[in-house]
Amino acid sequence: MPIPWNTTTILTAAILALLFVLVVIRLVSNRRRRIRRDANPRKITLKDIDLMADGSEFELYLFHLFHELGYDEVYQTTGSRDFGADLVFTGIDGRRNVLQAKRYGQSNPVGLGAVQEIYASMRYYEADRALVLTSGRYTEGSRTLAAVNGVKLLDREDLEDIIHLFKSRRYDEAIAIIEEPADVQKSSWKPKVKKAT
């Protein structure tokens, strides 16, 4: 004989299902928060990076990632007095590098300011090379300025490749992406001279 479904039974089942869904959401949310807090490069995905609350979590993640890749002397700079660099590390070739991390969305590209800041920070940190790494993309102007000044730009696709190669334990290939020379171009600026009359 089938059990009759009255309003109380349906309401109780709906409440229990809702509670179950809320508990699952809470567990997933706590797991994601813990992963981001620990900044473990083995566990973090690009989706986790997109969900990070601010840039400092991304900087901490990159600090751990570069250390795990085997870079020597990886330093995370201090918050507001970083002079434009978030990480300072010694490259495979022994040269000091400065890196600015930008956790940006795809709809908000990294502009000229990031290139200007990281290039200016090279003197302060006595670095030979400057990089900007973003979870997003770059404006055309920032790409041009970076190329004229020899600043290496790593975008979302590069980050995704680095993460994949790292998790596949192909460290040399991940490092090769980071160490690849910057795109360089000569300035196309021409002075516009007004003749005195």
Buried (B, 14 or more C-beta within 10 A) or exposed (E): EEEEEEEEEEEEEEEEEEEEEEEEEEEEEEEBEEBBEEBBBEBBBEEBBBBBEEBBBBBBBBBBBBBBBEBEEBBBBEEEEBBBBBBBBBBBEEEBBBBBBBBBEEEEBBBBEBBBBBBBBBEBBEBBBBBBBBBBBBBEEBBBBBBBBBBBBBBBEBBBBBBBBBBEEEEEBBBEBBBEEBBEEEEEEEEEEEEEE
